[in-house]
Amino acid sequence: MTMHLMSHAYDTVRRSRGKTAKITKRDHDRLTREWQDYNRYAKQNHLAKVTFSEYVDSAFGRNKVQTRPTHQNFTELERPQISNYRRDEGTYYPSADSVQKRSDACSAPERKQYTGDLIAGIATMHKSNAVPVMKGTDEAKDIARMRR
């Protein structure tokens, strides 16, 4: 059986507003305490206080829907007047003199090179580990045999 042939009893949308439950004395006392606590909190945090009826409506989910402002409240933004954004034709700003005085201002640094006589070379151990090899020792043979 298709949905359009079924009666309204099988409809999943609630169309009735439902009955509002009456507030008992115990609920009234509880809501009064909560309302006072909320107003105390609102005062401490510089918020607007609410009346008891507004608090009860919000507790039971009966808040009024806030509407968005319509086009009647629209005011056109005043655009600031932009002055001439180009600089004057007669104004000249020279480049910095430091580049012209120093010849090494943008040159590459000198390459670092070892000039001592203690290290004979660099050997590669396990997993591409570069190890310096000193003269006068058996480190080169040990590295060749993969010993440490």
Disulfide bonds with the S-S distance in Angstrom:
none
